[in-house]
């Protein structure tokens, strides 16, 4: 994968996370705040816990830090998959966000 291809795919992921936050706030009382600075999105929950998603350009990875731990994702040609077998990015983000919010939250590409 070229750097340009990585950036297109990674940028689409970050935009999907931002759209997901907007949709969740419109459809629920989750009160999920998201802030983006460059290649990093920080999700802040009403209990002040956070999930941080950031791009790792040199490695062509996306990293996520949540209460459950730190996770690395690589594009497998179809989706962003955890490098240690924790599954697909959006499914995993949904599980971590639901846990931190104390209610079911769903993110998708």
C-alpha positions as CSV (number, residue, x, y, z in Angstrom):
1,X,0.0,0.0,0.0
2,X,1.3,3.4,-0.9
3,X,1.3,6.3,1.6
4,X,-1.4,8.0,-0.4
5,X,-3.6,4.9,-0.3
6,X,-3.1,4.6,3.4
7,X,-4.0,8.2,4.0
8,X,-7.2,7.9,1.9
9,X,-8.3,4.8,3.8
10,X,-7.3,6.2,7.2
11,X,-9.0,9.5,6.6
12,X,-12.2,7.7,5.7
13,X,-12.0,5.8,9.0
14,X,-11.6,9.0,11.0
15,X,-14.5,10.7,9.2
16,X,-16.7,7.6,9.8
17,X,-15.9,7.8,13.5
18,X,-16.9,11.5,13.6
19,X,-20.1,10.8,11.7
20,X,-20.8,7.9,14.1
21,X,-20.5,10.3,17.1
22,X,-22.9,12.8,15.5
23,X,-25.4,10.0,14.8
24,X,-25.1,8.6,18.3
25,X,-25.7,12.1,19.8
26,X,-28.7,12.6,17.6
27,X,-30.2,9.2,18.5
28,X,-29.4,8.8,22.1
29,X,-28.6,10.5,25.4
30,X,-25.0,9.2,25.3
31,X,-23.5,12.8,25.3
32,X,-20.4,11.7,23.4
33,X,-18.0,14.5,22.6
34,X,-15.5,14.1,19.8
35,X,-12.5,16.4,19.0
36,X,-10.2,16.0,16.1
37,X,-6.7,17.4,15.9
38,X,-4.9,16.4,12.7
39,X,-4.8,12.6,12.5
40,X,-6.2,12.0,16.0
41,X,-9.8,11.8,17.2
42,X,-10.6,11.9,21.0
43,X,-13.9,10.6,22.1
44,X,-14.9,11.8,25.6
45,X,-17.8,10.1,27.4
46,X,-20.1,11.7,30.1
47,X,-18.0,9.9,32.8
48,X,-14.9,11.6,31.5
49,X,-13.3,8.4,30.2
50,X,-11.8,8.7,26.7
51,X,-11.1,6.7,23.6
52,X,-8.3,8.0,21.4
53,X,-7.9,7.0,17.8
54,X,-4.8,8.1,16.0
55,X,-3.0,7.5,12.7
56,X,0.4,5.9,12.6
57,X,1.6,7.0,9.2
58,X,5.0,5.3,9.1
59,X,3.5,2.0,10.0
60,X,0.3,2.3,7.9
61,X,-1.7,1.6,11.0
62,X,-4.5,3.1,13.1
63,X,-4.1,2.9,16.8
64,X,-6.9,3.0,19.4
65,X,-6.5,3.5,23.1
66,X,-9.4,2.7,25.4
67,X,-10.0,1.5,28.9
68,X,-9.7,-2.1,27.6
69,X,-6.2,-1.4,26.3
70,X,-4.3,-0.3,23.3
71,X,-4.9,-1.8,19.9
72,X,-3.3,-1.6,16.5
73,X,-5.2,-2.0,13.2
74,X,-3.9,-2.6,9.6
75,X,-5.9,-2.6,6.4
76,X,-6.3,-6.1,5.1
77,X,-7.6,-5.2,1.7
78,X,-11.2,-5.0,2.8
79,X,-11.3,-3.7,6.4
80,X,-9.2,-2.5,9.3
81,X,-8.2,-5.6,11.4
82,X,-6.5,-5.7,14.8
83,X,-2.9,-7.0,14.5
84,X,-3.4,-9.3,17.5
85,X,-6.7,-10.8,16.6
86,X,-9.2,-8.6,18.4
87,X,-11.3,-8.2,15.3
88,X,-12.4,-5.5,13.0
89,X,-12.0,-1.8,14.0
90,X,-15.6,-0.6,14.0
91,X,-16.9,-3.7,15.8
92,X,-14.2,-3.3,18.4
93,X,-14.8,0.4,18.8
94,X,-18.5,-0.3,19.3
95,X,-17.7,-2.7,22.1
96,X,-15.2,-0.4,23.8
97,X,-17.4,2.7,23.5
98,X,-20.5,0.7,24.8
99,X,-18.5,-0.4,27.8
100,X,-17.3,3.1,28.6
101,X,-20.7,4.8,27.9
102,X,-22.6,2.2,29.9
103,X,-25.1,1.8,27.1
104,X,-25.1,0.1,23.6
105,X,-23.3,2.3,21.0
106,X,-22.7,1.3,17.4
107,X,-20.1,2.6,15.0
108,X,-19.7,1.5,11.3
109,X,-17.7,2.4,8.3
